[in-house]
């Protein structure tokens, strides 16, 4: 949920999430993969990195949990 909340406030890439949330980079990417598979996040490719953002389903989930 921390990852979803962080992406909600600012679409970003895995490295920034790792540093911001103090989670190992490999764990961040594992979680992002699971979130993508569940349709909660998606990404756009920037120059070299994937920039993750919430899908509508991800936004609805966060609202429901507030």
C-alpha positions as CSV (number, residue, x, y, z in Angstrom):
1,X,0.0,0.0,0.0
2,X,2.9,2.3,0.6
3,X,4.0,2.0,-3.0
4,X,0.5,2.7,-4.3
5,X,0.3,5.8,-2.0
6,X,3.7,7.0,-3.1
7,X,2.8,6.6,-6.8
8,X,-0.5,8.4,-6.2
9,X,1.3,11.5,-5.1
10,X,3.9,11.4,-7.7
11,X,4.3,9.0,-10.7
12,X,7.9,7.8,-10.6
13,X,10.3,5.0,-11.3
14,X,11.4,2.2,-9.1
15,X,14.7,3.7,-8.0
16,X,13.0,6.7,-6.5
17,X,10.4,4.6,-4.7
18,X,13.2,2.5,-3.3
19,X,15.0,5.5,-1.8
20,X,11.8,7.3,-0.7
21,X,10.4,4.3,1.1
22,X,13.7,2.8,2.2
23,X,12.9,-0.6,0.5
24,X,15.5,-2.6,-1.4
25,X,15.3,-2.0,-5.1
26,X,14.7,-5.7,-5.9
27,X,11.7,-5.8,-3.6
28,X,10.3,-2.6,-5.1
29,X,10.4,-4.2,-8.6
30,X,8.8,-7.4,-7.3
31,X,6.0,-5.5,-5.8
32,X,5.5,-3.3,-8.9
33,X,5.3,-6.5,-11.0
34,X,2.6,-7.9,-8.7
35,X,0.7,-4.6,-8.8
36,X,0.9,-4.5,-12.6
37,X,-0.4,-8.0,-12.8
38,X,-3.3,-7.0,-10.7
39,X,-4.0,-4.0,-12.8
40,X,-3.3,-1.5,-10.1
41,X,-0.4,0.3,-11.7
42,X,0.9,0.7,-15.2
43,X,4.0,2.5,-16.6
44,X,5.1,4.7,-19.4
45,X,8.7,4.5,-20.7
46,X,10.6,7.7,-20.2
47,X,14.1,7.9,-21.8
48,X,15.5,4.9,-20.0
49,X,13.2,4.1,-17.2
50,X,9.7,3.0,-16.6
51,X,7.6,5.7,-14.9
52,X,4.9,4.0,-12.8
53,X,1.5,5.5,-12.2
54,X,-1.8,4.3,-10.8
55,X,-4.6,2.9,-12.9
56,X,-8.2,3.8,-12.2
57,X,-8.5,0.5,-10.4
58,X,-5.5,1.4,-8.2
59,X,-7.0,4.8,-7.4
60,X,-10.3,3.2,-6.5
61,X,-8.6,0.7,-4.2
62,X,-6.8,3.5,-2.3
63,X,-10.0,5.5,-1.9
64,X,-11.8,2.4,-0.6
65,X,-9.0,1.9,2.0
66,X,-9.1,5.5,3.3
